[in-house]
Amino acid sequence: MACPITINPVMIAIGITIFAVAFVVGIYMVQYIYKDAVRRNLNAEFWMIFALIFPGVSWILYFLVRKEKRV
C-alpha cells in the first residue's frame, strides 16, 4: 500500500524564499570579505575561496584574525 504524500505549496514557497535569502547573503559576505581583504593587504583569493567552502566558520574566523586598518 502506498502512502499518499501531500505537498504544501506554502511550505515550498517558504523554503525557496529562505534558500534564496541565505544564498544572497552568502554571496554578499564573500564579496565583502574579498574587498576587505584587498584593502587590508591580506591574501584575498585565499579568504574568498575559504569563505565559499566554509561559509559560517570562515566569516567568524576572518573577522577575528583580520588586521586593523590604519588610517
N, C-alpha and C positions, 0 to 999 in steps of 0.2 A: 504494500500500500504506500502510495506516495503522499507525503505531507505537503499540503498547499502552502506556498510561501507568498505572503503579501508584501508588496513593495510600497512603502510610504513615500510619495513624491516630495513631501515637505522635508523629510529627513534627508533625502538625497540632495535637495537644494541646499540645506544647511551644511551638509558635508562638503559639497562642492565650494560653497562660499568660504568655509573655514580653510580649506585647502588653498584656495586662491589667495586669500589674505596672507596666510603663512608663506606662500611662495613669493609674493610681492615683498613682504617684509624681509625675507631671506635674501632676495636679490639686492634690496636696498642696503642691507647690512654688509654684504660682500663688497658692494661698490663703496660704501663709506670706509670700510677697513682698508681697501686698496688706496683710495685717495689720501686717507690719513697717514698711512704708512709711507707713501711717497713724500708727503710734506715733512715727515719726521725722519727721512733718510733711512728707513728700515727696508728690509727685503720684501717689497710689496707683492711680488709674484708668489713668494712662499706663503705669505699671510692670506692672499686671495685663494690659493688652492686649498690651504688648510681650512679656511672658512667654508669653502664649498663642500669639503669632505666631512668635516666635523663641525656643523654649524653652531650648536649651543656651546660646546666646550671651547671652541676657538674664539668666539666672541668674548667670553669671560676672560680667557687667558690673554687675549690681545690687550684688553683694557687694563689688565693687571701688570703686564710687562712692558707696555709701550713707554718710550722715553718722554720726558717732559719737553714740551716745545718752548724754546726760548724765543722771546720777542726781540 
